[in-house]
Amino acid sequence: MAGSATVGTIPAAPAAAEHMDPRKLIAFFAMVLGMFMSILDIQIVSASLAEIQAGLSAGSDEIGWVQTSYLIAEVIMIPLSGTLARIVSTRYLFAASAAGFTMASALCATATNIDQMIVYRAIQGFIGGGMIPSVFAAAFTIFPPSKRSIVSPIIGLIATLAPTIGPTVGGYLSHAFSWHWLFLVNIVPGIIVTIVTWNFIDFDKPEFALIKKFDWWGLLSMGVFLGALEYVLEEGNSNDWFNDSYIFMGAIASAIAAVVFFYRAFTVEFPVVDLRAFTNRNFAFGSVFSFVMGIGLYGLTYIYPVYLGRIRGYDSLMIGETMFVSGLAMFFTAPIAGKLSTKMDLRLMMVIGFVSFACGTYIMTHLTQDWDFYELFIPQIFRGFGLMMCMVPINNIALGTMPPARMRGASGLFNLTRNLGGAVGLAVINTVLTNRQDVHYERLRENIDWGNPAAIDQMNNMAANFNTYGMDGAAVAIKQMVGLVTKQAIVLSFSDVFLMLTVLFLAMIFGVLMLDKPAPQGGGGGGGGH
């Protein structure tokens, strides 16, 4: 078992604790590459949905399911992975996940219609979801606490960098080659990860006897609960929420399944997900912070490209190049965050991270339709720096005090909170954007009437200009004015979203004050670093 091996390493003499088994290191880095592929695959595709839509001749209402099917399947697998790892061992689970993910990627590249693509993406998301929590669990069980300042920034960087650079990589691949390469790019790394993890992972042994106790009803209810919840959040805004019968039924199904799932989780001998991890106060708070990080990570990765596409008219490659700034900021902050985590109170690091996040979103509240790469440069650096300064201490606080026996289950729950945070964040952001755009449009329209001299002058100038081209100047001018007002309303609604996120990140500072002072990281597990 992973537990017994780990318990033996923690109180060992510093010299023994400093030694890192090369086989474990090779296995760990292969697992990290697998996790990177799995997380990257969400955003790499989101940047190029238009190309996939054209390639498969899909309707605009169908293409979103290429993402939704992946996310629904992944969100079910992430919490389940801890239980599966106990039954079949990390080695079998991870190698099978990597192999399955690689094969599903190949299938996606061969899809000839939208129905095939949706099925293949669901398979890809479900199998790929097994890789993500395994890496977090391995990082906190196979390495001594003295190495956390190195290991935690690596998994934090990969978990946050992958979604951030996804649009850049996706834009480049679909521009330079074709949309098929969004999936083909996984095949060679996938084969390498499968072979290496199969040969090098030996952290734990399978417990096949547990399959007899497996809670199938718990699995079914969890699948319906999380799958329907993800569907409602993903599709709600575009389908007018509960006015749509499918969204309404999805919400009812999710609520009923949630009751069954929680009842089973607390009453059966071997639940499909071990919720007792939440009795650990630091884990519970860490999960809340992880949820908010999901909003910050996925919400901002979504909203920047929407602004650049809708308002600035950027294509996917230009959006990717602009967004790359955040990725670079994270990359350079990761080693700093790792070093600081051994020397600084983790709570103070989180406060710095949330303040940095809030500064970035506050600057964006002054957004205008002329903002470009240079205006977005500083907010993105704040965002990248803030993400890494939060991510490393949140990982350490949430998982650093977990007993090894509970680590795999806790890791699944912890990663689930980040994904659900992203789903809730996107649903709220989309709803606010839609509602506030309508409000701003009405307010602006009230001011642009025949009693406003500036509006009339602008209108007459535009009409005269179009008349010289032999057009119906007045009609075209009115159409242009509507376009201008709509564009301005959209920009103002973006500002509202950034203001809302600023308030959220500042509110998290009060949450940090609720935490107990965490034990210092590093120093051979000793008492240095207070």
ZAZAKE-749824 format. One record per residue (C-alpha): residue number from 1; residue in one letter; z, y, x. Coordinates in Angstrom, 1 decimal, always signed. Each point is the difference from the previous one (the first is absolute). Layout:
BEGIN
   k r     pz     py     px
 NUM a      Z      Y      X
...
END
This chain:
BEGIN
   k r     pz     py     px
   1 m   +0.0   +0.0   +0.0
   2 a   -0.6   +3.6   +1.1
   3 g   +3.6   +0.8   -0.9
   4 s   +1.7   -2.3   +2.5
   5 a   -2.3   +1.1   +2.9
   6 t   +0.6   +3.7   -0.7
   7 v   +3.8   -0.3   -0.4
   8 g   +0.0   -1.5   +3.4
   9 t   -1.9   +2.8   +1.7
  10 i   +1.9   +3.0   -1.4
  11 p   +3.4   -0.4   +1.7
  12 a   -1.6   -1.3   +3.3
  13 a   +0.5   +1.8   +3.2
  14 p   -2.2   +3.1   +0.5
  15 a   -2.1   -1.7   +2.6
  16 a   -0.8   -2.9   -2.3
  17 a   -0.7   +2.4   -2.9
  18 e   -2.4   +2.0   +2.1
  19 h   -2.2   -3.0   +0.6
  20 m   -2.8   -0.2   -2.6
  21 d   -1.8   -3.4   -0.3
  22 p   -3.7   +0.5   +0.8
  23 r   -1.0   -2.5   -2.7
  24 k   +1.9   +2.0   -2.6
  25 l   -1.6   +3.2   +1.2
  26 i   -3.5   -1.4   -0.3
  27 a   +0.8   -1.4   -3.5
  28 f   +1.5   +3.4   -1.1
  29 f   -3.0   +2.0   +1.1
  30 a   -2.4   -2.3   -1.7
  31 m   +2.1   +0.3   -3.2
  32 v   -0.1   +3.8   +0.4
  33 l   -3.8   -0.1   +0.2
  34 g   -0.1   -2.1   -3.1
  35 m   +2.2   +2.5   -1.9
  36 f   -2.2   +2.8   +1.3
  37 m   -3.1   -1.6   -1.5
  38 s   +1.7   -0.7   -3.3
  39 i   +1.3   +3.6   -0.5
  40 l   -3.2   +1.6   +1.4
  41 d   -2.1   -1.8   -2.5
  42 i   +1.4   +2.0   -2.9
  43 q   -1.0   +3.4   +1.3
  44 i   -3.1   -1.1   +2.0
  45 v   -1.6   -0.9   -3.3
  46 s   +1.3   +2.9   -2.1
  47 a   -2.0   +2.5   +2.2
  48 s   -3.2   -1.9   -0.7
  49 l   +0.2   -1.0   -3.6
  50 a   -3.2   +2.0   -0.8
  51 e   -2.0   -2.0   +2.5
  52 i   +1.3   -3.3   -1.4
  53 q   -0.7   +1.2   -3.6
  54 a   -3.6   +0.8   +0.9
  55 g   -0.4   -3.3   +2.0
  56 l   +1.3   -2.1   -3.0
  57 s   -1.6   +2.1   -2.7
  58 a   +3.5   +0.4   -1.6
  59 g   +1.0   +2.4   -2.7
  60 s   +2.4   +2.9   +0.8
  61 d   +2.7   -1.6   -2.2
  62 e   -0.3   -3.4   +1.8
  63 i   +0.0   +1.1   +3.6
  64 g   +3.7   +1.0   +0.0
  65 w   +0.9   -3.7   -0.6
  66 v   -1.1   -0.8   +3.6
  67 q   +3.2   +1.8   +1.0
  68 t   +2.2   -0.8   -3.0
  69 s   -0.6   -3.8   +0.2
  70 y   +1.0   +0.1   +3.7
  71 l   +3.2   +2.0   -0.6
  72 i   +1.1   -2.0   -3.0
  73 a   -0.4   -3.3   +1.9
  74 e   +1.7   +1.4   +3.2
  75 v   +3.0   +1.4   -1.9
  76 i   +0.7   -3.4   -1.4
  77 m   -0.2   -1.8   +3.3
  78 i   +2.1   +2.4   +2.1
  79 p   +3.4   -0.9   -1.6
  80 l   -1.0   -3.6   -0.4
  81 s   -0.8   -0.4   +3.8
  82 g   +3.7   -0.2   +1.0
  83 t   +0.6   -3.1   -2.2
  84 l   -3.3   -1.6   +1.1
  85 a   +1.0   +0.6   +3.7
  86 r   +3.2   -1.9   -0.6
  87 i   -1.7   -2.9   -1.6
  88 v   -3.0   -0.4   +2.3
  89 s   +1.2   +2.0   +3.1
  90 t   -1.4   +3.3   +1.4
  91 r   -2.5   -1.9   +2.1
  92 y   -1.7   -1.8   -2.9
  93 l   +0.2   +3.0   -2.3
  94 f   -1.4   +2.5   +2.5
  95 a   -2.8   -2.1   +1.4
  96 a   -1.1   -1.0   -3.5
  97 s   +0.1   +3.6   -1.1
  98 a   -2.0   +1.2   +3.0
  99 a   -2.6   -2.8   -0.6
 100 g   -0.2   +0.6   -3.7
 101 f   -0.3   +3.8   +0.4
 102 t   -2.8   -0.5   +2.5
 103 m   -1.9   -2.4   -2.3
 104 a   +0.5   +2.4   -3.0
 105 s   -1.3   +2.9   +2.1
 106 a   -3.2   -2.1   +0.7
 107 l   -0.3   -0.7   -3.7
 108 c   +0.3   +3.7   -0.9
 109 a   -2.8   +0.8   +2.4
 110 t   -2.2   -2.5   -1.8
 111 a   +0.7   +1.2   -3.5
 112 t   -3.1   +0.7   -2.0
 113 n   +1.6   +1.5   -3.2
 114 i   +3.1   +1.9   -1.0
 115 d   +1.7   -3.1   -1.6
 116 q   -0.2   -2.0   +3.1
 117 m   +1.3   +2.9   +2.1
 118 i   +3.0   +0.5   -2.3
 119 v   +1.0   -3.8   +0.2
 120 y   -0.5   -0.1   +3.8
 121 r   +2.0   +3.2   +0.5
 122 a   +2.9   -1.4   -2.1
 123 i   +0.0   -3.2   +2.2
 124 q   -0.1   +2.2   +3.1
 125 g   +2.9   +2.2   -1.2
 126 f   +2.2   -2.9   -1.1
 127 i   -0.5   -2.0   +3.3
 128 g   +0.2   +3.1   +2.2
 129 g   +3.2   +1.1   -1.6
 130 g   +1.8   -2.9   +1.6
 131 m   -0.5   +1.5   +3.5
 132 i   +1.7   +3.3   -0.5
 133 p   +3.7   -0.9   -0.6
 134 s   -0.1   -2.8   +2.5
 135 v   -0.5   +2.5   +2.8
 136 f   +3.0   +2.1   -1.0
 137 a   +2.2   -3.1   -0.3
 138 a   -1.2   -1.3   +3.4
 139 a   +0.7   +3.3   +1.7
 140 f   +3.6   +0.0   -1.1
 141 t   +0.7   -3.7   +0.6
 142 i   -1.8   -1.0   +3.2
 143 f   +0.9   +3.0   +2.1
 144 p   +3.5   +1.1   +1.1
 145 p   +1.3   +3.3   -1.4
 146 s   -0.5   +1.6   +3.5
 147 k   -3.8   -0.3   -0.5
 148 r   -0.1   +1.6   -3.4
 149 s   -0.9   +3.4   +1.4
 150 i   -3.3   -1.6   +1.2
 151 v   -0.7   -2.4   -2.8
 152 s   +0.9   +2.2   -3.0
 153 p   -2.4   +2.9   +0.9
 154 i   -2.8   -2.6   +0.5
 155 i   +0.3   -1.4   -3.5
 156 g   +0.7   +3.5   -1.4
 157 l   -3.1   +1.4   +1.7
 158 i   -2.3   -2.9   -1.3
 159 a   +1.4   +0.2   -3.6
 160 t   -0.7   +3.8   -0.2
 161 l   -3.0   +0.4   +2.4
 162 a   -2.1   -2.6   -1.8
 163 p   -0.1   +1.8   -3.3
 164 t   -0.5   +3.4   +1.8
 165 i   -3.0   -1.0   +2.1
 166 g   -1.5   -2.2   -2.7
 167 p   -2.2   +2.8   -1.4
 168 t   -1.3   +0.8   +3.5
 169 v   -0.8   -3.6   +0.9
 170 g   -1.5   -0.7   -3.5
 171 g   -2.1   +3.2   +0.1
 172 y   -1.3   -0.9   +3.4
 173 l   -0.9   -3.6   -0.7
 174 s   -1.8   +0.7   -3.3
 175 h   -1.9   +2.9   +1.6
 176 a   -1.0   -1.7   +3.2
 177 f   -0.7   -3.5   -1.4
 178 s   +0.5   -1.0   -3.7
 179 w   +2.9   -0.6   -2.4
 180 h   -0.1   -3.7   +0.9
 181 w   +1.5   +0.9   +3.3
 182 l   +3.2   +1.2   -1.7
 183 f   +0.7   -3.7   -0.5
 184 l   -1.9   -1.6   +3.0
 185 v   +2.1   +2.0   +2.4
 186 n   +3.0   -2.2   -0.9
 187 i   -1.6   -3.3   +1.0
 188 v   +0.4   -0.1   +3.8
 189 p   +3.5   +1.5   +0.1
 190 g   +0.9   -2.3   -2.9
 191 i   -1.1   -3.2   +1.9
 192 i   +1.9   +1.2   +3.1
 193 v   +3.2   +0.7   -2.0
 194 t   -0.2   -3.4   -1.8
 195 i   -0.4   -2.0   +3.3
 196 v   +2.7   +1.9   +1.9
 197 t   +2.6   +0.0   -2.8
 198 w   -0.5   -3.7   -0.6
 199 n   +0.5   -0.8   +3.7
 200 f   +2.8   +2.4   +0.8
 201 i   +2.3   +0.6   -3.0
 202 d   +3.0   -2.3   +0.2
 203 f   +2.8   +2.3   -1.4
 204 d   +1.1   -2.4   -2.8
 205 k   -0.4   -3.4   -1.5
 206 p   -1.3   -0.8   -3.5
 207 e   +2.4   -1.0   -2.8
 208 f   -2.3   -2.0   -2.2
 209 a   +2.9   -1.3   -2.1
 210 l   +0.2   +3.4   -1.6
 211 i   -3.3   -0.5   -1.8
 212 k   +1.9   -2.2   -2.5
 213 k   +2.2   +3.0   -0.9
 214 f   -2.8   +2.5   -0.2
 215 d   +0.2   +2.3   -3.0
 216 w   -3.4   -0.2   -1.6
 217 w   +1.0   +2.1   -3.0
 218 g   +1.4   +2.6   +2.4
 219 l   -3.3   +0.1   +1.8
 220 l   -2.0   +0.4   -3.2
 221 s   +2.3   +2.7   -1.4
 222 m   -0.1   +1.9   +3.4
 223 g   -3.8   -0.2   +0.0
 224 v   -0.3   +1.4   -3.5
 225 f   +2.7   +2.7   +0.6
 226 l   -1.4   +1.3   +3.3
 227 g   -3.7   -0.6   -0.8
 228 a   +0.1   +1.7   -3.3
 229 l   +2.1   +2.9   +1.4
 230 e   -2.5   +0.5   +2.8
 231 y   -2.9   +0.0   -2.6
 232 v   +1.8   +2.5   -2.2
 233 l   +0.6   +2.4   +2.9
 234 e   -3.5   -0.4   +1.5
 235 e   -2.0   +0.4   -3.2
 236 g   +2.4   +2.0   -2.2
 237 n   -1.2   +3.5   +0.8
 238 s   -3.7   -0.7   -0.3
 239 n   +0.5   -1.8   -3.3
 240 d   +2.3   +2.5   -1.6
 241 w   +3.2   -2.0   +0.4
 242 f   +1.5   -1.6   -3.1
 243 n   -2.9   +1.2   -2.3
 244 d   -1.9   -2.8   +1.6
 245 s   +0.8   -3.4   -1.6
 246 y   -0.4   -1.9   +3.4
 247 i   +2.4   +2.3   +1.8
 248 f   +2.5   -0.2   -2.9
 249 m   -0.2   -3.9   +0.0
 250 g   +0.4   +0.0   +3.8
 251 a   +3.1   +2.1   -0.2
 252 i   +1.5   -2.3   -2.7
 253 a   -0.9   -3.1   +2.0
 254 s   +1.5   +1.5   +3.1
 255 a   +3.3   +0.9   -1.7
 256 i   +0.5   -3.4   -1.7
 257 a   -0.9   -1.8   +3.3
 258 a   +2.4   +2.2   +1.9
 259 v   +2.9   -1.1   -2.3
 260 v   -0.9   -3.7   +0.6
 261 f   -0.4   +0.5   +3.7
 262 f   +3.3   +1.8   +0.6
 263 y   +1.8   -2.6   -2.2
 264 r   -1.5   -2.8   +2.0
 265 a   +0.7   +1.8   +3.3
 266 f   +3.8   +0.1   -0.7
 267 t   +0.5   -3.3   -1.7
 268 v   -2.1   -2.8   +1.7
 269 e   +1.1   -1.7   +3.2
 270 f   -3.0   +0.8   +2.1
 271 p   -1.6   +3.2   -1.4
 272 v   -3.6   +0.9   +0.8
 273 v   +1.3   +3.3   +1.5
 274 d   +3.5   +0.5   +1.4
 275 l   +1.2   +3.3   -1.6
 276 r   +3.4   -0.3   +1.6
 277 a   -1.3   +1.9   +3.0
 278 f   +0.6   +3.2   -2.1
 279 t   +3.7   -0.6   +0.1
 280 n   -0.3   +1.2   +3.7
 281 r   +0.5   +3.8   -0.5
 282 n   -2.2   +1.0   +3.0
 283 f   -2.8   -2.3   -1.2
 284 a   +0.2   +1.4   -3.5
 285 f   -0.2   +3.6   +1.3
 286 g   -2.7   -1.0   +2.5
 287 s   -2.1   -1.4   -2.8
 288 v   +0.3   +3.3   -1.9
 289 f   -1.2   +1.9   +3.0
 290 s   -2.8   -2.6   +0.5
 291 f   -1.1   +0.7   -3.6
 292 v   -0.2   +3.7   +0.7
 293 m   -1.8   -0.7   +3.3
 294 g   -2.5   -1.9   -2.1
 295 i   -0.6   +3.1   -2.1
 296 g   -0.4   +2.2   +3.1
 297 l   -2.2   -2.6   +1.9
 298 y   -2.4   -1.1   -2.8
 299 g   +0.2   +3.2   -2.1
 300 l   -1.0   +2.3   +2.8
 301 t   -2.6   -2.5   +1.4
 302 y   -1.5   +0.3   -3.5
 303 i   +0.3   +3.7   -0.8
 304 y   -1.5   +1.4   +3.2
 305 p   -3.3   -1.9   -0.4
 306 v   -0.2   +0.9   -3.7
 307 y   +0.3   +3.7   +0.9
 308 l   -2.5   -0.3   +2.9
 309 g   -2.5   -1.9   -2.2
 310 r   +0.3   +2.0   -3.3
 311 i   +0.5   +3.5   +1.4
 312 r   -1.6   +0.0   +3.4
 313 g   -2.7   -2.6   -0.8
 314 y   +0.8   -2.1   +3.1
 315 d   -1.5   -3.6   +0.3
 316 s   +2.2   -2.9   +1.0
 317 l   -0.7   +0.4   +3.8
 318 m   +0.9   +3.7   +0.0
 319 i   +3.2   -0.8   -2.0
 320 g   +0.9   -2.7   +2.5
 321 e   -0.4   +2.4   +2.9
 322 t   +2.2   +2.6   -1.6
 323 m   +2.7   -2.6   -0.9
 324 f   +0.1   -1.4   +3.5
 325 v   +2.3   +2.8   +1.1
 326 s   +2.9   -1.7   -1.9
 327 g   -0.7   -3.3   +1.7
 328 l   +0.1   +1.6   +3.5
 329 a   +3.2   +1.8   -0.8
 330 m   +1.6   -3.3   -1.0
 331 f   -1.3   -1.8   +3.1
 332 f   +1.5   +2.6   +2.3
 333 t   +3.3   +0.2   -2.0
 334 a   +0.7   -3.8   -0.1
 335 p   +1.3   -0.3   +3.6
 336 i   +2.1   +3.2   -0.4
 337 a   +1.5   -1.4   -3.2
 338 g   +0.7   -3.3   +1.7
 339 k   +1.8   +1.7   +2.8
 340 l   +1.9   +2.4   -2.2
 341 s   +1.2   -3.0   -2.2
 342 t   +2.2   -1.2   +2.9
 343 k   +1.4   +3.5   +0.8
 344 m   +0.3   +1.8   -3.3
 345 d   +1.8   -0.6   -3.3
 346 l   -2.6   -1.7   -2.2
 347 r   +1.0   +2.2   -3.0
 348 l   -0.9   +3.1   +2.0
 349 m   -3.4   -1.4   +0.9
 350 m   -0.7   -0.6   -3.6
 351 v   +1.0   +3.5   -0.9
 352 i   -2.4   +1.3   +2.7
 353 g   -2.7   -2.2   -1.4
 354 f   +0.4   +1.1   -3.7
 355 v   +0.2   +3.7   +1.1
 356 s   -3.2   -0.5   +1.9
 357 f   -1.6   -1.6   -3.0
 358 a   +1.1   +2.8   -2.3
 359 c   -1.3   +2.6   +2.5
 360 g   -3.4   -1.6   -0.1
 361 t   -0.2   -0.1   -3.8
 362 y   +1.5   +3.5   -0.4
 363 i   -2.8   +1.5   +2.2
 364 m   -2.5   -1.9   -2.3
 365 t   +1.4   +1.8   -3.1
 366 h   -1.9   +3.1   +1.2
 367 l   -3.3   -2.0   -0.2
 368 t   -3.3   +1.8   -0.8
 369 q   -3.5   -1.3   -0.5
 370 d   -0.9   +1.2   +3.5
 371 w   +2.5   -2.1   +1.9
 372 d   -1.7   -2.2   +2.6
 373 f   +0.8   -2.1   +3.1
 374 y   +1.9   +2.7   +1.8
 375 e   +2.2   +1.1   -3.0
 376 l   +0.8   -3.7   -0.6
 377 f   +0.8   -0.6   +3.6
 378 i   +3.7   +1.1   +0.2
 379 p   +1.0   -1.6   -3.4
 380 q   -1.5   -3.3   +1.1
 381 i   +1.9   +0.1   +3.3
 382 f   +3.3   +0.7   -1.9
 383 r   -0.9   -3.0   -2.2
 384 g   -0.7   -2.4   +2.8
 385 f   +3.1   +1.1   +2.0
 386 g   +2.2   -0.2   -3.1
 387 l   -1.3   -3.5   -1.0
 388 m   +0.9   -1.5   +3.4
 389 m   +3.4   +1.8   +0.2
 390 c   +0.9   -1.5   -3.4
 391 m   -1.6   -3.4   +0.3
 392 v   +1.8   -1.2   +3.1
 393 p   +3.6   +0.8   -1.1
 394 i   -0.7   -1.2   -3.6
 395 n   -1.2   -3.4   +1.3
 396 n   +3.1   -0.2   +2.3
 397 i   +2.5   +1.0   -2.7
 398 a   -1.5   -2.2   -2.7
 399 l   -0.6   -3.2   +2.0
 400 g   +2.1   +0.5   +3.1
 401 t   +3.3   -1.1   -1.7
 402 m   -1.5   -2.9   -2.0
 403 p   +1.3   -3.5   +0.9
 404 p   -2.9   -2.1   +1.4
 405 a   +0.2   -2.5   -2.9
 406 r   -0.9   +2.8   -2.5
 407 m   -2.5   +1.8   +2.2
 408 r   -3.2   -1.5   -1.3
 409 g   +0.8   +0.6   -3.6
 410 a   +1.3   +3.5   +0.7
 411 s   -3.1   +0.9   +2.0
 412 g   -2.2   -0.9   -3.0
 413 l   +2.1   +2.2   -2.3
 414 f   +0.0   +2.9   +2.5
 415 n   -3.8   -0.1   +0.4
 416 l   -0.4   -0.3   -3.8
 417 t   +1.9   +3.3   -0.5
 418 r   -2.4   +1.8   +2.3
 419 n   -3.0   -1.4   -2.0
 420 l   +1.5   +0.8   -3.3
 421 g   +0.9   +3.5   +1.2
 422 g   -3.7   +0.5   +0.8
 423 a   -1.1   -1.3   -3.4
 424 v   +2.5   +2.2   -1.9
 425 g   -0.8   +3.0   +2.2
 426 l   -3.8   -0.3   -0.6
 427 a   +0.6   -0.4   -3.8
 428 v   +2.2   +3.1   -0.1
 429 i   -2.3   +2.0   +2.3
 430 n   -3.1   -0.8   -2.1
 431 t   +1.8   +0.8   -3.2
 432 v   +1.3   +3.4   +1.4
 433 l   -3.4   +0.8   +1.3
 434 t   -1.6   -0.6   -3.4
 435 n   +2.6   +1.8   -2.0
 436 r   +0.4   +3.0   +2.3
 437 q   -3.7   +0.4   +0.3
 438 d   -0.3   +0.4   -3.8
 439 v   +3.0   +2.5   +0.0
 440 h   -1.5   +2.1   +2.9
 441 y   -3.5   -0.1   -1.6
 442 e   +1.4   +1.4   -3.3
 443 r   +1.9   +2.8   +1.8
 444 l   -3.0   +1.0   +2.2
 445 r   -2.3   -0.1   -3.1
 446 e   +2.3   +2.4   -1.8
 447 n   -0.5   +2.6   +2.8
 448 i   -3.7   -0.4   +0.2
 449 d   -1.1   +1.7   -3.2
 450 w   -2.1   +2.9   -1.1
 451 g   +2.9   +2.3   +0.5
 452 n   +0.2   -0.6   +3.7
 453 p   -2.3   +2.4   +2.0
 454 a   +0.0   -2.1   +3.2
 455 a   -1.0   -3.1   -2.0
 456 i   -2.8   +1.9   -1.8
 457 d   -1.3   +1.5   +3.3
 458 q   -0.1   -3.4   +1.6
 459 m   -1.7   -1.5   -3.0
 460 n   -2.7   +2.7   -0.1
 461 n   -0.7   -0.2   +3.7
 462 m   -0.4   -3.8   -0.2
 463 a   -2.2   +0.3   -3.1
 464 a   -2.2   +2.6   +1.7
 465 n   -0.3   -2.2   +3.1
 466 f   -1.1   -3.0   -2.1
 467 n   -2.4   +2.1   -2.0
 468 t   -1.9   +0.8   +3.1
 469 y   -0.7   -3.7   +0.5
 470 g   -1.5   -0.1   -3.5
 471 m   +3.0   -1.8   -1.6
 472 d   +2.1   +0.8   -3.1
 473 g   +2.4   +2.1   +2.0
 474 a   +2.8   +0.3   -2.6
 475 a   +0.2   -3.7   -0.8
 476 v   -0.1   -1.1   +3.7
 477 a   +2.7   +2.7   +0.9
 478 i   +2.3   -1.3   -2.8
 479 k   -0.4   -3.6   +1.3
 480 q   +0.7   +1.2   +3.6
 481 m   +3.1   +1.9   -1.2
 482 v   +1.3   -3.1   -1.7
 483 g   -0.6   -2.0   +3.3
 484 l   +1.9   +2.7   +2.0
 485 v   +3.0   +0.0   -2.4
 486 t   +0.1   -3.8   -0.1
 487 k   +0.0   -0.2   +3.8
 488 q   +2.8   +2.6   +0.2
 489 a   +2.0   -1.9   -2.6
 490 i   -0.3   -3.2   +2.1
 491 v   +1.1   +1.8   +3.1
 492 l   +3.1   +1.4   -1.8
 493 s   +0.8   -3.5   -1.3
 494 f   -0.1   -1.3   +3.6
 495 s   +2.5   +2.8   +1.0
 496 d   +2.3   -1.2   -2.9
 497 v   +0.0   -3.6   +1.3
 498 f   +0.8   +1.2   +3.6
 499 l   +2.9   +2.1   -1.4
 500 m   +1.3   -3.1   -1.9
 501 l   -0.2   -2.1   +3.2
 502 t   +1.8   +2.7   +2.0
 503 v   +2.9   +0.0   -2.5
 504 l   +0.2   -3.9   +0.1
 505 f   +0.1   -0.1   +3.8
 506 l   +2.7   +2.7   +0.2
 507 a   +2.0   -1.9   -2.6
 508 m   -0.1   -3.1   +2.2
 509 i   +2.2   +1.9   +2.6
 510 f   +2.9   -0.3   -2.5
 511 g   -0.6   -3.7   -0.3
 512 v   +0.3   -0.3   +3.8
 513 l   +3.5   +1.6   -0.2
 514 m   +1.0   -3.0   -2.2
 515 l   -0.5   -2.5   +2.8
 516 d   +2.8   -1.4   +2.1
 517 k   -0.5   +0.8   +3.7
 518 p   -2.2   -2.8   +1.3
 519 a   +1.0   -2.0   +3.1
 520 p   -1.9   +1.3   +3.0
 521 q   -3.2   -1.9   +0.9
 522 g   -0.6   -1.4   +3.5
 523 g   +2.1   -0.2   +3.0
 524 g   +0.2   -3.8   -0.1
 525 g   +1.5   +0.2   -3.4
 526 g   +3.0   +1.8   +1.5
 527 g   +1.7   +3.3   -0.8
 528 g   -2.2   +2.5   +1.8
 529 g   -1.9   +2.7   -1.8
 530 h   +2.6   +1.6   -2.3
END
